[in-house]
Amino acid sequence: MSRERGTGIRRIMIPVLIFLLVFACVMGVAYFLEIYRVDPTKIYVDGNTHYTNQEISDIVMTGPLGDNSVVLSLKYKNRKITDVPFVDAITVEVIASDSIRIRVFEKALAGYVRYLDRYIYFDKDGTVVESSEVLTKGIPQVTGIVFSGIQVGKPLTSDDTDIFARTLDLTKLLGKYELSADRIHFHENGEVTVYFGNARVDLGKDEQGIEDKVMLLGKFLERVGNMSGVLDMEEYSPEGIYVFTPDETD
């Protein structure tokens, strides 16, 4: 009799235990989904210049459990991005259970060229990153490059293949000293002229002292203001002496 009673109890207990286990799992999942649900007001985005914070958030928070901070941190752990122009990688850091920090690592763009009323952005290798009708601030226009044929993901064709790397080197150097050029022009003889508003800066073609020249540019441009003219920095001056010649006015 006791054996039969024990067997009956086990028959009752096993379904109960299974129910309790399933219930605990369901409640655990529900708790996980709720406690780690990202609050839209607690999303912080760093490193983006081409897209708004909202656009980056919309790109990241997609797919199953796209609003879960833990899932997002695992999904975007040093993840390379291949389907978003201008973006190389994205990471997501959990600040708190309901807040995240999205870090955007953008592609290093050398500049852009104008082609058929579009802005063609390219990297240090001359590879076209994006063709857009929207102008992105902080990226200089590059003129003087002779090219033919444009296709996203393919390099611009030019007889001077080093010109793209030179452009990026100069762009990085300008950025280092918090200078933003409007245009970089390469002359046929290899000399470079950089445009800042109404001022033109002739940097020449000799790389000697290029950083020293750029380092002094900020102070020179402050003095020049909105004046139209050319700053002659073709020849490197160890003393940092360069001459600005205003344009003649009628």
N, C-alpha and C positions, 0 to 999 in steps of 0.2 A: 504493500500500500504506500509506504513512504517513498519507494522508488518511483512509483507512478506519479506521486505528488511532485517529486523533484523534477520529473520529466515534464509535467504540465507547467511548472513554474518556469522552467527554461524556455518552453515554447512561448510563454507570455513575455518573458524578459527579453528574448532575442529581438523580436520586432520593436519592443520599446527602446532597447539600446540603439538599434539601427535608426529609429525615428529621432532619438536624442542626438545621435551623431550627425545625421543629415541636418537636423535643425541647427545644431551648433555650427556646422559648416556654412549653412545659409546665412546665419546671423553674423558669422565671422566675415564672410564675403561682403555682406551688406555694410558692416562696420568699416571694412577696408575701403569700400567704394565711397562711403560717406565721409569718413575722417580725412581721406586723402584727396577729396574733391577740390580742385583748384578754384579759388575765389578769383573771378575776373578782375577784381580791383587790386589783386596782389600778384600781378605778373610784371616782372621787371625785365626789360630788354636792354642789352648792352651791345655795342659794336656795329650797329646798323646805321647806314647813311642812305642807302638806296631805297629802303622800304620804311614805312611807318611802323611804330610798335604794334599797332593793331594788325597790320598785314603780316608781320612776323608771327604774332600769336595765332592768327588764323592758319598759317602754314604749318606750324608746329602741332597745334591741338586738333588733329584730325585722326580719323580711324577709330577702331575699338579702344575704349577707355582713354580717349584723347583728352579727357579732363582730369586724369588721375596723375598726381605729381610723381608717384613712385614709378609708374609705368612709363611716363615721359622721360624721367631721368635715365631709365634703362634703355629706352628706345633711341635716345639721342646722346648716347655716351660716345663722344668723339666721332660722331657720325658724319661721313662725307655726304655732301648734297650734290646731286647731279641734275636735278630737274628744276632748280630755281636759279635764274640768271643772277649774276653778281655774287652769289653766296657759295663759299667753298665748303664750310662745315658749320654745324650747330651743336651746342651742348646745352643740357638742361640741368640745373642744380636745384635741389630741394632746399629751400630756406626754412620752411616750416611745413607742416602737413598740408596746409592749404595755400601755400605760396611758393613760387618758383622764380628762378633767374635764368633767362634765356640769353646765352652768349652767341653772338653771330660773328663768324669769321669770314669776312668778305674776300673775294678774289682781288689780288693785287693788279689793279688796272693801270696801264701806262698812260692812256689818253683816249681820245676819240677823234674820228674824222667825220666830216659831213659828206653824205652821199644820198642824192635824190631826196632831200628834205628829211633825212633820218640821221640819227646819231649812232655811229658805229663804234662801239667800245672794244678795245683790244688790250691784251696783256703784254707782258715783257717779251714774249716770243712772237708777238704780232698776231696771235690767234684771236679771232673775233669772238668775243664773249656774249655780246648782245647787240641787236639792232632795234633801236627804239625811237619813238617819236618824242620821248620825254628827255629833257636835258637834266643830267644829274650834276649838282653843284660839287665843286672840289676836284673835278676831273678836267684837265686842260684839253683844249682843242689842239690838235697837231696838224700843221700844214707844211707843205713842201715835200710830202711823201708821194711818190708816184706809184700808184697801185692799180691793179685791174682785177675785177671779180671779187665779190664779197659773199661769204657764206658762213653762217654762225657755226662755230666749232672748227673752222678751217682758218689757216693763217692768211693774212693779207700778203699778196705777192709784191715784193719790192726788190730792186736790184741791191739795195743796201739793207742786208738782213740784220745788221747791228743797230740800226736806227731805233728799233723798238726797245731794246735793252737800254740804250742811251736815254730814251725818253723816260722809262721807268726809274732809272737811276736819278735823273734830274727831278722827277716828280717826288720821289722819296726824300731827296735832299731838301727840296722846297718845303715839304711837309715837316721835316725835322725842325726847321726854323719858323714853322707856322706861317708859311707864305703860300698863297694860292694864286697860281698864274691863270690868266684867261686863255692864253694861247702860247704854244711853243712852235717856232718856225725854224725849219732846217733849210739853210741855203744850199745851193748846188755845190759850193766849195767846202761844205761841211761845217760852216759856222752856224751858231745858234743864236736866235733872238727870242727873248721871252717878253711877253706883253703883260703888263699889270695896269689895267685901266687905260689911261692916256699915255702912260710911260712905257718906253721900250728899253730893254736892257740887252745890249750886245755882249754876249759871253764869249764870243770867239769860238774856236774849235779846239784849242789846246786845253787838255784836262788839268793842266798844272794849276794848283791853287783854286780849283773850282769850288771846294767847300768854303774856303776863306772868302771867296767872292760872294757866295750865297749867304754866308753868315752876316755879311755887312749890308746885304740888300735891304733888310727891314728898316734900318736907320736911314738909309738913303731915300727909300720910298716915303718914309714919314716926312722928310724934309721937302720932297718934291710935291707931295699932296696930289692935287688934281691937275697939276701942270702937264702939258703935252710936250714931249721931247724924248731924247735918247740919252741913256747912261752908258758911256763907253767903258766896258770892262773886258775888252778883247784881250788886252795884254795884262798879265798878272802883275800886280803891284805889291811887293812885300810890305810896303808902308800903308797899304790900303787907301791909296790916293787915286780916285777916279773922277772923271769929269762928266757933268750933266749939261747937255746942250738943249735949251728950249727950242721948240719949233718956231720958225718965223711966222708972224701973223701979219695979215694985210692991214 
